[in-house]
Amino acid sequence: MKNKRFFWFLLVCALTVVSFAASAQCSICTRTAQQLGDKPAQHLNAGILYLAATPLAIAGILGYRWWKRNNGEA
């Protein structure tokens, strides 16, 4: 039962984070984007999110495999 609650907690947290409008810019990138204009700033933000997706996907896959192995389902 504890694992099920933990899973639902993580799922709700992940959906909450994803539901917010993504603004993946540090202060330096924000200044650069403001100087570039509106359309290039959107592409810069999309590029930042694209680069962040790979490490997050790897961490998610490793976490899932670890979770499956510890539950004896793998």
N, C-alpha and C positions, 0 to 999 in steps of 0.2 A: 504494500500500500504506500509505503514511504517513497519508493521509486516512481510510482505513478504520479504522486503529488509533485515530486521534483520535476518530472517530465512536463507536466502541465504548467508548472511555474515557469520553466525555461521557454516553453512554447508561447506563453502569454507575453513574457518579456521580449522575445524575439519579434513577435507581431507588433508590439507597441513601438519598438525601435524602428521597424520597417515602415510603420504607418505615418511617421512624421516626414515632413518634406526634407529630403536629403540636402544638406548644406555642408559639403565636405571640403571646406576651404579654411586654411590657416590664415592668419592675419596678413602674411606676405602675399599669399595667393589672392586674397580678397582685394588688396590694393592693385595688384597686377590686373585682375579681372575688371576692376572699375576703370582702369585706364584703357583697357582693350575695347570696351563697349559691351552691349547686352548679349549679342549672339555668340561672340567668341568666349564670353564668360560662361555661358551655358555649356559650351563644348569643353572648356577647362574643367568645370565641375564634373561633367560626365567622365572625363579622362581620369580624374582623381578617384571617382567611385569605381571605375573599371580596374584601376590598379589596386584598390583596396579589396576587391572581390576575391582575388586569387588567394591571398593569405587567409582570409576569413573562410573560404571554402575548404582549404586544406585543414584548418583547425577544426572545422565542423565535421569533416570526414573522420579525422583522427579521434575526435571526441565521441562520435557515434560508434566507431569500432571499439573504442575502449569501453563504452557503456554496454555494448552487446557482449563483449568478452566477460565483463564482470558479472553480468546477469546470467551467464551460462547458456546463452542462446546461440552462440557462434560455434 
